[in-house]
Amino acid sequence: MVNIEIIRAEMRREDEKSYIGTTVFRAEGEKSIYEVTFMSKNGKDWDYSLHFTEQSGDEEELLRMDELLENDDDLYDKLLDAALDAYPA
């Protein structure tokens, strides 16, 4: 798993069942800061969208990070857990 630094995370409810959250992070050795947005209609099955946080960066770098998220369950779970942990219970 790639080492990451979580900069901030948040999670909120959109309605009775839907959730939307974000985790902002930097990966070791990368210049860019990323934001992954998590969306769920039931709080169990999650979709995500990855983009640059501050400014556009190298598209190849973004595609590599997206591939990492697709293939590295531990990384994905760490980023999702950061957002879930930020949810005000």
PAFI-266434 format. One record per residue (C-alpha): residue in one letter; x, y, z. Coordinates in steps of 0.001 Angstrom, whole numbers, plus 500000, padded with zeros to 6 digits. Layout:
REM PAFI-266434
AXYZ...
***
This chain:
REM PAFI-266434
M500000500000500000V501188503496499210N501802505775502199I499313508613502431E498817511661504597I495181512459505300I494747516218505375R491045516393506224A487897514318505993E484180514823506420M480933512902506044R477329514057506087R473864512758505327E472040514096502309D468658512700503356E467429509848505546K469556507210503828S472107508876501524Y475621509813502582I478273511952500938G481788512381502251T485219513541501206T488776512750502155V491599515068501111F495001513395500999R498519513438499641A500352510300498558E504024509870499351G506146510889496383E503303512738494625K503164516496494103S499392516754493906I496795516810496646Y493772514661495890E490185514661497051V488079511533496899T484320511970497233F482359508987498532M478636508573497875S476227505954499194K472465505564499047N472401503143501980G475623503635503972K476942500232502859D477586500305499107W479928503132498128D480823504858494873Y483649507344494612S485001510139492469L488657511186492527H489911514626491546F492641517145492286T491918519406495252E493758522643494663Q494614522842490993S494745520647487949G497663518306487903D499123515638485686E496309513507484269E498586510443484218E499182510919487956L495422511075488556L494838507926486503R497553506067488448M495971507093491747D492532506052490505E493942502663489522L495473502325492993L492083503029494577E490457500432492325N493009497739493138D494169498436496704D491322497662499100D493376498734502121L494013502183500650Y490369502585499626D489175501473503067K491604503816504834L490279506809502889L486635505783503335D487171505093507053A488661508574507498A485469510084506077L483232507763508117D485153508552511310A484460512247510704Y480686511658510649P479105513358513669A477302510512515418
***
